[in-house]
Amino acid sequence: MKKEFDPLQEKEITLGYEHGLEKNEVRIYAKKRFHHLQMQEIRLGFEYGLTKREVRKYAHPWIPNEKMKEVREHIQLGDREGIPIIMPGGFSRGVVLYGVMVGIVLLSSFIYLGKTIFHKPLILELTSEKIELDGSTPFLPTHYIKEYTEENTQLILPKSIDFRIPGERVVLYKLVGEKESITKLLHIQIMDDQEPILTLTSQKITLVEGEPFDCRVYIDEAYDEINGDLRDLVDCSNDLTYGLEEQIIQYRVVDKAGNMVEEELLVELVPDITQS
């Protein structure tokens, strides 16, 4: 193996092949950043009949294996509405939102304390004018505030926006004082870093020499969560060298963000006995 896995990780990879998983399924969890117990939950998802799209809902290294199991079991039971949404760090969305709301309430309380008769210019400074996030990272508005005037002011944070779709978003921060207000814009570039799904109808086929070959016939699925159906964008070759017993046909597809996935088809050529 090119990657250095520990013995428990190697065991999960071996079990995947022994239990009949395809190479592209094993490859989803055969990554060193996964703990072996996380690998196990991903492997079990495939063994219990989950699709790759369903497994990818919890196949993230920052989700603890206990939470992975909880999500997997909800999907197996068909309880899609009850699937817990896990944020980086293992916190549920409810906990994160509750923490943000509590922080805002406490922050608002301090803003209206300690009023002074002296007028000071309002200050609202962000950590940056532009940031990048991937679709799986939550946007927490308070994380990007560097400094602001707290006395006798009200801080208005950006409204909720769907950050799952790649592209640029612009959100507004506003600080309202007794006599003036100021605003700041934050430009957010949502990045697509998820590779597409590419599967073939078979990993190996047998052809008689001289028999027509069309590589696209063996494409089972080419799909991306953002770009949709990518079958027309799959790159493969119909060129076979007759005389060689076995040849490998390479398949590749790239989504609009540049994320690429590859597959291989082994073609076994046998002589045409009718010509002898």
DOLUMVO-888872 format. One line per 2 residues: number of its first residue (from 1); for each residue x, y, z of C-alpha. Coordinates in nm, 3 decimals. Each point is the difference from the previous one (the first is absolute). Last residue first. Example, Ala and Ser with C-alpha at 12.3 -4.5 7.8 and 13.67 -1.06 7.14 Angstrom:
<recs>
2> 1.367/-0.106/0.714; -0.137/-0.344/0.066 .
</recs>
This chain:
<recs>
276> -0.961/-2.118/-3.688; -0.230/0.298/-0.064 .
274> -0.287/-0.135/0.209; 0.237/-0.026/0.299 .
272> 0.019/0.379/0.029; 0.288/0.037/0.246 .
270> -0.064/0.141/0.349; 0.051/0.360/0.117 .
268> -0.036/0.086/0.369; -0.091/0.366/0.066 .
266> 0.066/0.134/0.353; -0.199/0.318/0.063 .
264> 0.155/0.271/0.219; -0.146/0.294/0.192 .
262> 0.102/0.361/0.060; -0.134/0.294/0.202 .
260> 0.072/0.371/-0.043; -0.095/0.318/0.184 .
258> 0.065/0.296/-0.230; -0.283/0.220/0.128 .
256> -0.207/-0.063/-0.314; 0.018/-0.377/0.055 .
254> 0.267/-0.227/-0.146; -0.060/-0.352/-0.134 .
252> 0.249/-0.275/-0.079; -0.016/-0.354/-0.139 .
250> 0.312/-0.201/-0.088; -0.024/-0.317/-0.206 .
248> 0.237/-0.276/0.110; 0.107/-0.267/-0.246 .
246> 0.031/-0.379/0.017; 0.089/-0.269/-0.255 .
244> 0.187/0.233/-0.235; -0.032/-0.092/-0.367 .
242> -0.265/0.259/-0.070; 0.099/0.339/0.134 .
240> -0.324/0.163/0.113; -0.087/0.367/-0.049 .
238> -0.349/0.091/0.122; 0.135/0.261/0.243 .
236> -0.154/0.165/0.306; -0.090/0.352/0.120 .
234> -0.325/0.042/0.194; -0.159/0.339/-0.069 .
232> -0.325/-0.133/-0.150; -0.057/-0.213/0.311 .
230> 0.032/0.303/0.231; -0.355/0.007/0.147 .
228> -0.033/0.259/0.279; 0.246/0.290/0.031 .
226> -0.027/0.052/0.376; -0.039/-0.350/0.146 .
224> 0.200/-0.147/-0.290; -0.093/-0.305/-0.204 .
222> 0.150/-0.245/-0.247; -0.182/-0.332/0.026 .
220> 0.006/-0.338/-0.176; 0.249/0.068/-0.280 .
218> 0.061/-0.330/-0.184; -0.161/0.103/-0.328 .
216> 0.229/0.303/-0.011; 0.303/-0.216/-0.084 .
214> -0.146/-0.112/-0.333; 0.162/-0.318/-0.135 .
212> -0.079/-0.184/-0.323; 0.110/-0.368/-0.012 .
210> 0.320/-0.054/-0.199; 0.159/-0.215/0.269 .
208> -0.274/-0.151/0.215; -0.069/0.210/0.307 .
206> 0.010/-0.074/0.374; -0.092/0.260/0.262 .
204> 0.146/0.110/0.336; -0.089/0.263/0.263 .
202> -0.368/0.000/-0.094; -0.289/0.242/-0.039 .
200> 0.241/0.286/0.068; -0.017/0.259/0.276 .
198> 0.097/0.368/0.017; -0.111/0.223/0.288 .
196> 0.136/0.356/-0.006; 0.276/0.131/0.231 .
194> -0.104/0.236/0.279; 0.199/0.324/0.036 .
192> -0.261/0.250/-0.122; 0.097/0.336/0.151 .
190> -0.234/0.262/0.143; 0.161/0.344/-0.043 .
188> -0.121/0.237/0.272; 0.022/0.378/-0.038 .
186> -0.052/0.183/0.330; -0.154/0.346/-0.011 .
184> 0.023/0.253/0.284; -0.260/0.247/0.125 .
182> 0.002/0.309/0.223; -0.264/0.171/0.211 .
180> -0.043/0.343/0.153; -0.146/0.196/0.290 .
178> -0.090/-0.255/0.266; 0.205/-0.280/-0.159 .
176> -0.086/-0.271/-0.254; 0.266/-0.246/-0.120 .
174> -0.079/-0.190/-0.320; 0.156/-0.310/-0.154 .
172> -0.114/-0.089/-0.352; 0.057/-0.320/-0.195 .
170> 0.125/-0.050/-0.357; -0.005/-0.346/-0.153 .
168> 0.221/-0.138/-0.280; -0.047/-0.344/-0.150 .
166> -0.040/-0.358/0.112; -0.340/-0.118/0.133 .
164> -0.004/-0.118/0.362; 0.023/0.349/0.150 .
162> -0.373/0.063/0.021; -0.026/0.341/0.169 .
160> -0.107/0.100/0.351; -0.002/0.374/0.063 .
158> 0.322/0.184/0.074; 0.056/0.136/0.353 .
156> -0.148/0.319/0.142; 0.210/0.148/0.283 .
154> -0.187/0.246/0.218; 0.188/0.287/0.161 .
152> 0.018/0.191/0.327; 0.346/-0.136/0.087 .
150> 0.125/-0.296/-0.206; 0.198/0.173/-0.274 .
148> 0.136/-0.265/-0.234; 0.311/-0.212/-0.053 .
146> 0.116/-0.306/-0.197; -0.337/-0.138/-0.105 .
144> 0.037/-0.306/-0.225; -0.079/-0.272/0.254 .
142> -0.321/0.181/0.100; -0.166/-0.091/-0.331 .
140> 0.030/-0.381/0.038; -0.017/-0.153/-0.348 .
138> -0.006/-0.380/0.021; 0.260/-0.203/-0.193 .
136> -0.138/-0.275/-0.227; -0.032/0.213/-0.315 .
134> 0.359/0.117/0.012; 0.076/0.349/0.126 .
132> 0.212/0.285/-0.139; 0.029/0.346/0.152 .
130> -0.006/0.362/-0.122; 0.010/0.336/0.176 .
128> 0.203/-0.137/0.290; 0.004/-0.012/0.379 .
126> -0.289/0.246/0.008; 0.010/0.349/0.155 .
124> -0.293/0.196/0.141; 0.091/0.311/0.196 .
122> -0.245/0.278/0.085; 0.147/0.342/0.070 .
120> -0.026/0.091/0.370; -0.259/0.227/0.161 .
118> 0.052/0.068/0.367; -0.311/-0.025/0.211 .
116> 0.079/-0.361/0.091; -0.207/-0.314/0.016 .
114> 0.142/-0.286/0.207; -0.240/-0.275/-0.107 .
112> -0.196/-0.008/-0.326; 0.267/-0.189/-0.193 .
110> 0.048/-0.249/0.283; -0.353/-0.131/-0.037 .
108> 0.031/-0.024/-0.379; 0.310/-0.217/0.038 .
106> -0.178/-0.234/0.239; -0.289/-0.040/-0.246 .
104> 0.237/-0.043/-0.293; 0.205/-0.263/0.182 .
102> -0.314/-0.189/0.100; -0.114/0.003/-0.363 .
100> 0.340/-0.122/-0.122; 0.005/-0.280/0.256 .
98> -0.354/-0.104/-0.090; 0.094/0.000/-0.368 .
96> 0.299/-0.224/0.066; -0.194/-0.236/0.227 .
94> -0.286/-0.028/-0.248; 0.238/-0.060/-0.290 .
92> 0.148/-0.297/0.181; 0.358/0.021/0.123 .
90> 0.259/-0.252/-0.119; 0.287/0.246/-0.055 .
88> -0.117/0.084/-0.351; -0.385/0.008/0.000 .
86> -0.227/-0.303/0.018; -0.357/-0.002/-0.128 .
84> -0.196/-0.274/0.179; -0.213/-0.216/-0.234 .
82> -0.358/0.009/0.134; -0.157/0.121/-0.324 .
80> 0.171/-0.278/-0.196; -0.144/-0.280/0.214 .
78> 0.030/-0.276/-0.264; 0.119/-0.248/0.262 .
76> 0.336/-0.042/-0.177; 0.037/0.381/-0.019 .
74> -0.064/0.041/0.373; 0.247/-0.283/0.072 .
72> 0.273/0.167/-0.206; -0.052/0.338/0.172 .
70> 0.032/-0.154/0.348; 0.302/-0.210/-0.105 .
68> 0.178/0.307/-0.135; -0.079/0.180/0.327 .
66> 0.175/-0.277/0.195; 0.289/0.001/-0.252 .
64> 0.068/0.368/0.072; -0.063/0.239/-0.295 .
62> 0.314/0.204/-0.083; 0.127/-0.262/-0.247 .
60> -0.310/0.030/-0.224; -0.191/-0.298/-0.138 .
58> -0.337/0.096/0.153; -0.210/0.116/-0.296 .
56> 0.252/-0.168/-0.233; -0.154/-0.336/0.091 .
54> -0.335/0.103/-0.150; 0.153/0.112/-0.330 .
52> 0.211/-0.316/-0.011; -0.315/-0.208/0.032 .
50> -0.089/-0.182/0.319; -0.045/-0.379/-0.025 .
48> 0.088/-0.120/0.350; 0.354/-0.089/-0.117 .
46> 0.045/0.351/-0.139; -0.092/0.160/0.334 .
44> 0.209/-0.258/0.185; 0.311/0.119/-0.186 .
42> -0.068/0.364/0.094; -0.054/-0.098/0.364 .
40> 0.319/-0.210/0.003; 0.211/0.277/-0.152 .
38> -0.116/0.227/0.284; 0.114/-0.269/0.246 .
36> 0.337/-0.019/-0.183; 0.048/0.376/0.043 .
34> -0.024/0.183/-0.334; 0.279/0.243/-0.096 .
32> 0.198/-0.286/-0.155; -0.247/-0.046/-0.282 .
30> -0.148/-0.329/-0.113; -0.351/0.122/0.081 .
28> -0.127/0.102/-0.345; 0.253/-0.233/-0.169 .
26> -0.185/-0.303/0.134; -0.307/0.100/-0.201 .
24> 0.199/0.068/-0.319; 0.168/-0.341/0.034 .
22> -0.329/-0.185/0.029; -0.109/-0.152/0.330 .
20> -0.031/-0.380/0.007; 0.050/-0.078/0.369 .
18> 0.367/-0.096/-0.053; 0.066/0.330/-0.178 .
16> -0.142/0.205/0.287; 0.161/-0.225/0.259 .
14> 0.343/0.081/-0.149; -0.061/0.376/0.031 .
12> -0.123/-0.043/0.358; 0.307/-0.212/0.087 .
10> 0.236/0.260/-0.152; -0.149/0.262/0.233 .
8> 0.054/-0.228/0.299; 0.361/-0.072/-0.104 .
6> 0.090/0.372/-0.042; -0.016/0.141/-0.350 .
4> 0.296/0.138/-0.193; -0.132/0.113/-0.337 .
2> 0.145/-0.143/-0.320; -0.122/-0.349/0.078 .
</recs>
